[in-house]
Amino acid sequence: MNPLSTTIAEQLLNGLTLGGIYALIALGYTMVYGVLQMINFAHSELFMWGGVAGALFLSFLPADAGGGALIAAFVVAMGASGILAMILDRVAYAPVRRSSRLTPLISAIGASLFLQNLVFLWRDSQMAFPQPLAVRSFPCGPVTVNGLQVFIVGGSVALMGALTFFVRRTKMGKAMRAVAQDADTAELMGIPVNRVIALTFFIGGALGGAAGVMNGLYYGSVKYNMGFLPGVKAFTAAVLGGIGNLPGAMLGGFLLGVVEALGTGFLPEPEWKDVFAFAVLILVLLFRPSGLLGENTAEKV
């Protein structure tokens, strides 16, 4: 295989790895928007919080703790981010839920800045992310595949599949869909709306926390401001796929990761890679505001 084809294959693999992380974060955005019609801009800090929690947990364990420690780190990070998301909903969003759409948005931005600076006061520099497992590589056709890349892509797809099953096949998932369609009517039908909203925030935050651990494993470090750019790109992925649409968030995340990786591989300046996310966002808003899998709906007046 010629060098160009090899480069494309390598960048596709990198793009799928990044896309899996973006997709998990995007699912948190799209779940909250689907139920509450609100953009939770503090979600990027839940991603950061999960990465920091996972790194802190692993730092207390031996360097070669093994797979059990890694699974435990995921559980701790997902639990920490999920609980924090529920606290955010109760403190920052629930009191303004009946206000205009602009009010929760401002509250979300304030919560994002608060959480970021809270971690900054504790640790203003990068924090190494422990690697409890030895990462191995193996040849796959023209490229060398890193075991960590396989883990991130496979783990992301597994979590997304579990979420899709939960929303479509379980009783609480049906309750979520009912609340998303009409919260007032759902409450009249006996559905505990506040409990459903709290669970929505918990699941979205937990997925963000899992993405934070994956990001820490992939890049080897975490930092207080690590959530900003991935958060913006994940929001772009959610818009690309169709905000409020779970399969759309998955598709948007992987597509954005692949586009960014391919652009990085052929640009003379790697720093330009962030331009792709914003360019995709602008193009989608101009030509397909509802996203690839979204539906145009008439707004009630």
Contacts in CASP RR format, 6 or more apart in sequence:
PFRMAT RR
TARGET T0000
AUTHOR 0000-0000-0000
METHOD contacts of the structure
MODEL  1
MNPLSTTIAEQLLNGLTLGGIYALIALGYTMVYGVLQMINFAHSELFMWG
GVAGALFLSFLPADAGGGALIAAFVVAMGASGILAMILDRVAYAPVRRSS
RLTPLISAIGASLFLQNLVFLWRDSQMAFPQPLAVRSFPCGPVTVNGLQV
FIVGGSVALMGALTFFVRRTKMGKAMRAVAQDADTAELMGIPVNRVIALT
FFIGGALGGAAGVMNGLYYGSVKYNMGFLPGVKAFTAAVLGGIGNLPGAM
LGGFLLGVVEALGTGFLPEPEWKDVFAFAVLILVLLFRPSGLLGENTAEK
V
1 9 0 8 1.000
1 141 0 8 1.000
1 142 0 8 1.000
5 142 0 8 1.000
6 142 0 8 1.000
6 143 0 8 1.000
7 265 0 8 1.000
7 266 0 8 1.000
8 262 0 8 1.000
9 141 0 8 1.000
9 142 0 8 1.000
9 143 0 8 1.000
10 143 0 8 1.000
11 258 0 8 1.000
11 261 0 8 1.000
11 262 0 8 1.000
11 263 0 8 1.000
11 264 0 8 1.000
11 265 0 8 1.000
12 258 0 8 1.000
12 261 0 8 1.000
12 262 0 8 1.000
13 143 0 8 1.000
13 145 0 8 1.000
13 149 0 8 1.000
14 149 0 8 1.000
14 261 0 8 1.000
14 264 0 8 1.000
15 254 0 8 1.000
15 257 0 8 1.000
15 258 0 8 1.000
15 260 0 8 1.000
15 261 0 8 1.000
15 262 0 8 1.000
16 149 0 8 1.000
16 153 0 8 1.000
16 254 0 8 1.000
16 257 0 8 1.000
16 258 0 8 1.000
17 149 0 8 1.000
17 152 0 8 1.000
17 153 0 8 1.000
17 218 0 8 1.000
18 257 0 8 1.000
18 260 0 8 1.000
18 261 0 8 1.000
19 156 0 8 1.000
19 237 0 8 1.000
19 253 0 8 1.000
19 254 0 8 1.000
19 256 0 8 1.000
19 257 0 8 1.000
19 258 0 8 1.000
20 152 0 8 1.000
20 153 0 8 1.000
20 156 0 8 1.000
20 157 0 8 1.000
20 211 0 8 1.000
20 214 0 8 1.000
20 253 0 8 1.000
20 254 0 8 1.000
20 257 0 8 1.000
21 152 0 8 1.000
21 156 0 8 1.000
21 211 0 8 1.000
21 212 0 8 1.000
21 214 0 8 1.000
21 215 0 8 1.000
21 218 0 8 1.000
21 230 0 8 1.000
22 230 0 8 1.000
22 233 0 8 1.000
22 234 0 8 1.000
22 237 0 8 1.000
22 252 0 8 1.000
22 253 0 8 1.000
22 254 0 8 1.000
22 256 0 8 1.000
22 257 0 8 1.000
23 156 0 8 1.000
23 160 0 8 1.000
23 234 0 8 1.000
23 237 0 8 1.000
23 249 0 8 1.000
23 250 0 8 1.000
23 252 0 8 1.000
23 253 0 8 1.000
23 254 0 8 1.000
24 156 0 8 1.000
24 159 0 8 1.000
24 160 0 8 1.000
24 207 0 8 1.000
24 208 0 8 1.000
24 210 0 8 1.000
24 211 0 8 1.000
24 214 0 8 1.000
25 43 0 8 1.000
25 44 0 8 1.000
25 47 0 8 1.000
25 207 0 8 1.000
25 208 0 8 1.000
25 211 0 8 1.000
25 230 0 8 1.000
25 231 0 8 1.000
25 234 0 8 1.000
25 237 0 8 1.000
26 234 0 8 1.000
26 235 0 8 1.000
26 237 0 8 1.000
26 238 0 8 1.000
26 249 0 8 1.000
26 250 0 8 1.000
26 252 0 8 1.000
26 253 0 8 1.000
27 160 0 8 1.000
27 163 0 8 1.000
27 204 0 8 1.000
27 207 0 8 1.000
27 208 0 8 1.000
27 246 0 8 1.000
27 249 0 8 1.000
27 250 0 8 1.000
28 40 0 8 1.000
28 43 0 8 1.000
28 203 0 8 1.000
28 204 0 8 1.000
28 205 0 8 1.000
28 207 0 8 1.000
28 208 0 8 1.000
28 249 0 8 1.000
29 39 0 8 1.000
29 40 0 8 1.000
29 43 0 8 1.000
29 234 0 8 1.000
29 235 0 8 1.000
29 238 0 8 1.000
29 243 0 8 1.000
29 249 0 8 1.000
30 238 0 8 1.000
30 242 0 8 1.000
30 243 0 8 1.000
30 244 0 8 1.000
30 245 0 8 1.000
30 246 0 8 1.000
30 248 0 8 1.000
30 249 0 8 1.000
31 200 0 8 1.000
31 203 0 8 1.000
31 204 0 8 1.000
31 244 0 8 1.000
31 246 0 8 1.000
32 38 0 8 1.000
32 39 0 8 1.000
32 40 0 8 1.000
32 43 0 8 1.000
32 200 0 8 1.000
32 201 0 8 1.000
32 204 0 8 1.000
33 39 0 8 1.000
33 40 0 8 1.000
33 238 0 8 1.000
33 243 0 8 1.000
33 244 0 8 1.000
34 180 0 8 1.000
34 243 0 8 1.000
34 244 0 8 1.000
35 176 0 8 1.000
35 179 0 8 1.000
35 180 0 8 1.000
35 183 0 8 1.000
35 196 0 8 1.000
35 197 0 8 1.000
35 200 0 8 1.000
36 93 0 8 1.000
36 97 0 8 1.000
36 104 0 8 1.000
36 197 0 8 1.000
36 200 0 8 1.000
37 101 0 8 1.000
38 93 0 8 1.000
38 101 0 8 1.000
38 104 0 8 1.000
38 105 0 8 1.000
38 108 0 8 1.000
39 105 0 8 1.000
39 108 0 8 1.000
39 235 0 8 1.000
40 88 0 8 1.000
40 93 0 8 1.000
40 108 0 8 1.000
40 201 0 8 1.000
41 105 0 8 1.000
41 108 0 8 1.000
41 109 0 8 1.000
41 112 0 8 1.000
41 235 0 8 1.000
42 88 0 8 1.000
42 92 0 8 1.000
42 108 0 8 1.000
42 109 0 8 1.000
42 110 0 8 1.000
42 111 0 8 1.000
42 112 0 8 1.000
42 115 0 8 1.000
43 85 0 8 1.000
43 204 0 8 1.000
43 205 0 8 1.000
43 208 0 8 1.000
43 231 0 8 1.000
43 234 0 8 1.000
44 112 0 8 1.000
44 227 0 8 1.000
44 228 0 8 1.000
44 230 0 8 1.000
44 231 0 8 1.000
44 232 0 8 1.000
44 234 0 8 1.000
45 111 0 8 1.000
45 112 0 8 1.000
45 115 0 8 1.000
45 116 0 8 1.000
45 227 0 8 1.000
46 81 0 8 1.000
46 82 0 8 1.000
46 84 0 8 1.000
46 85 0 8 1.000
46 88 0 8 1.000
46 204 0 8 1.000
46 205 0 8 1.000
46 208 0 8 1.000
46 209 0 8 1.000
47 81 0 8 1.000
47 208 0 8 1.000
47 209 0 8 1.000
47 211 0 8 1.000
47 212 0 8 1.000
47 215 0 8 1.000
47 226 0 8 1.000
47 227 0 8 1.000
47 230 0 8 1.000
47 231 0 8 1.000
47 234 0 8 1.000
48 115 0 8 1.000
48 116 0 8 1.000
48 119 0 8 1.000
48 212 0 8 1.000
48 222 0 8 1.000
48 223 0 8 1.000
48 224 0 8 1.000
48 225 0 8 1.000
48 226 0 8 1.000
48 227 0 8 1.000
49 80 0 8 1.000
49 81 0 8 1.000
49 84 0 8 1.000
49 115 0 8 1.000
49 119 0 8 1.000
49 209 0 8 1.000
50 77 0 8 1.000
50 78 0 8 1.000
50 80 0 8 1.000
50 81 0 8 1.000
50 208 0 8 1.000
50 209 0 8 1.000
50 210 0 8 1.000
50 212 0 8 1.000
50 213 0 8 1.000
51 77 0 8 1.000
51 129 0 8 1.000
51 209 0 8 1.000
51 212 0 8 1.000
51 213 0 8 1.000
51 215 0 8 1.000
51 216 0 8 1.000
51 222 0 8 1.000
51 226 0 8 1.000
52 119 0 8 1.000
52 123 0 8 1.000
52 127 0 8 1.000
52 222 0 8 1.000
52 224 0 8 1.000
53 76 0 8 1.000
53 77 0 8 1.000
53 80 0 8 1.000
53 81 0 8 1.000
53 209 0 8 1.000
54 73 0 8 1.000
54 74 0 8 1.000
54 76 0 8 1.000
54 77 0 8 1.000
54 80 0 8 1.000
54 129 0 8 1.000
54 213 0 8 1.000
55 127 0 8 1.000
55 128 0 8 1.000
55 129 0 8 1.000
55 130 0 8 1.000
55 216 0 8 1.000
55 222 0 8 1.000
56 127 0 8 1.000
57 72 0 8 1.000
57 73 0 8 1.000
57 76 0 8 1.000
57 77 0 8 1.000
58 65 0 8 1.000
58 69 0 8 1.000
58 70 0 8 1.000
58 73 0 8 1.000
58 129 0 8 1.000
58 130 0 8 1.000
58 132 0 8 1.000
59 130 0 8 1.000
61 69 0 8 1.000
61 130 0 8 1.000
61 132 0 8 1.000
63 130 0 8 1.000
63 131 0 8 1.000
63 132 0 8 1.000
64 132 0 8 1.000
64 134 0 8 1.000
65 132 0 8 1.000
66 132 0 8 1.000
66 133 0 8 1.000
67 132 0 8 1.000
67 133 0 8 1.000
68 132 0 8 1.000
69 132 0 8 1.000
70 132 0 8 1.000
70 133 0 8 1.000
73 132 0 8 1.000
73 213 0 8 1.000
74 210 0 8 1.000
74 213 0 8 1.000
77 209 0 8 1.000
77 210 0 8 1.000
77 212 0 8 1.000
77 213 0 8 1.000
78 205 0 8 1.000
78 206 0 8 1.000
78 207 0 8 1.000
78 208 0 8 1.000
78 209 0 8 1.000
78 210 0 8 1.000
79 206 0 8 1.000
79 209 0 8 1.000
80 209 0 8 1.000
81 205 0 8 1.000
81 206 0 8 1.000
81 208 0 8 1.000
81 209 0 8 1.000
82 201 0 8 1.000
82 202 0 8 1.000
82 203 0 8 1.000
82 204 0 8 1.000
82 205 0 8 1.000
82 206 0 8 1.000
82 209 0 8 1.000
83 202 0 8 1.000
84 115 0 8 1.000
84 205 0 8 1.000
85 201 0 8 1.000
85 202 0 8 1.000
85 204 0 8 1.000
85 205 0 8 1.000
85 206 0 8 1.000
86 198 0 8 1.000
86 201 0 8 1.000
86 202 0 8 1.000
88 111 0 8 1.000
88 201 0 8 1.000
89 197 0 8 1.000
89 198 0 8 1.000
89 201 0 8 1.000
90 198 0 8 1.000
92 107 0 8 1.000
92 108 0 8 1.000
92 110 0 8 1.000
92 111 0 8 1.000
93 104 0 8 1.000
93 107 0 8 1.000
93 108 0 8 1.000
94 194 0 8 1.000
96 103 0 8 1.000
96 104 0 8 1.000
96 107 0 8 1.000
97 104 0 8 1.000
116 224 0 8 1.000
116 225 0 8 1.000
116 228 0 8 1.000
117 224 0 8 1.000
119 224 0 8 1.000
120 224 0 8 1.000
120 225 0 8 1.000
123 224 0 8 1.000
124 224 0 8 1.000
125 223 0 8 1.000
126 221 0 8 1.000
126 222 0 8 1.000
126 223 0 8 1.000
127 221 0 8 1.000
127 222 0 8 1.000
127 223 0 8 1.000
128 220 0 8 1.000
128 221 0 8 1.000
129 216 0 8 1.000
129 217 0 8 1.000
129 219 0 8 1.000
129 220 0 8 1.000
129 221 0 8 1.000
129 222 0 8 1.000
131 217 0 8 1.000
131 220 0 8 1.000
135 146 0 8 1.000
135 147 0 8 1.000
135 148 0 8 1.000
136 147 0 8 1.000
137 144 0 8 1.000
137 145 0 8 1.000
137 146 0 8 1.000
137 147 0 8 1.000
138 144 0 8 1.000
138 145 0 8 1.000
138 147 0 8 1.000
139 145 0 8 1.000
148 217 0 8 1.000
148 218 0 8 1.000
149 218 0 8 1.000
151 217 0 8 1.000
152 214 0 8 1.000
152 217 0 8 1.000
152 218 0 8 1.000
155 214 0 8 1.000
156 211 0 8 1.000
156 214 0 8 1.000
159 207 0 8 1.000
159 210 0 8 1.000
160 246 0 8 1.000
160 250 0 8 1.000
163 203 0 8 1.000
163 207 0 8 1.000
163 246 0 8 1.000
164 246 0 8 1.000
164 247 0 8 1.000
166 172 0 8 1.000
166 173 0 8 1.000
166 203 0 8 1.000
167 173 0 8 1.000
167 176 0 8 1.000
167 177 0 8 1.000
167 246 0 8 1.000
172 196 0 8 1.000
172 199 0 8 1.000
175 186 0 8 1.000
175 191 0 8 1.000
175 192 0 8 1.000
175 196 0 8 1.000
176 196 0 8 1.000
176 199 0 8 1.000
176 200 0 8 1.000
178 185 0 8 1.000
178 186 0 8 1.000
178 189 0 8 1.000
178 191 0 8 1.000
179 186 0 8 1.000
179 191 0 8 1.000
179 193 0 8 1.000
179 196 0 8 1.000
179 197 0 8 1.000
183 193 0 8 1.000
186 193 0 8 1.000
186 196 0 8 1.000
187 193 0 8 1.000
211 230 0 8 1.000
212 222 0 8 1.000
212 226 0 8 1.000
215 222 0 8 1.000
215 226 0 8 1.000
215 230 0 8 1.000
216 222 0 8 1.000
229 274 0 8 1.000
232 277 0 8 1.000
232 278 0 8 1.000
233 256 0 8 1.000
233 257 0 8 1.000
233 260 0 8 1.000
233 274 0 8 1.000
233 277 0 8 1.000
234 253 0 8 1.000
236 256 0 8 1.000
236 277 0 8 1.000
236 278 0 8 1.000
236 280 0 8 1.000
236 281 0 8 1.000
236 284 0 8 1.000
237 249 0 8 1.000
237 252 0 8 1.000
237 253 0 8 1.000
237 255 0 8 1.000
237 256 0 8 1.000
237 257 0 8 1.000
238 244 0 8 1.000
238 248 0 8 1.000
238 249 0 8 1.000
238 252 0 8 1.000
239 281 0 8 1.000
239 284 0 8 1.000
239 285 0 8 1.000
239 291 0 8 1.000
240 248 0 8 1.000
240 251 0 8 1.000
240 252 0 8 1.000
240 253 0 8 1.000
240 255 0 8 1.000
240 256 0 8 1.000
240 280 0 8 1.000
240 281 0 8 1.000
240 284 0 8 1.000
240 291 0 8 1.000
240 292 0 8 1.000
241 248 0 8 1.000
241 249 0 8 1.000
241 251 0 8 1.000
241 252 0 8 1.000
241 253 0 8 1.000
241 255 0 8 1.000
241 291 0 8 1.000
241 292 0 8 1.000
241 293 0 8 1.000
241 294 0 8 1.000
242 248 0 8 1.000
242 249 0 8 1.000
242 290 0 8 1.000
242 291 0 8 1.000
242 292 0 8 1.000
242 293 0 8 1.000
242 294 0 8 1.000
243 291 0 8 1.000
243 294 0 8 1.000
244 294 0 8 1.000
245 293 0 8 1.000
245 294 0 8 1.000
247 293 0 8 1.000
248 291 0 8 1.000
248 292 0 8 1.000
248 293 0 8 1.000
248 294 0 8 1.000
251 292 0 8 1.000
251 293 0 8 1.000
252 292 0 8 1.000
255 292 0 8 1.000
256 276 0 8 1.000
256 277 0 8 1.000
256 280 0 8 1.000
259 276 0 8 1.000
259 280 0 8 1.000
260 273 0 8 1.000
260 276 0 8 1.000
260 277 0 8 1.000
263 273 0 8 1.000
263 276 0 8 1.000
264 270 0 8 1.000
264 272 0 8 1.000
264 273 0 8 1.000
267 273 0 8 1.000
284 291 0 8 1.000
289 296 0 8 1.000
290 296 0 8 1.000
END
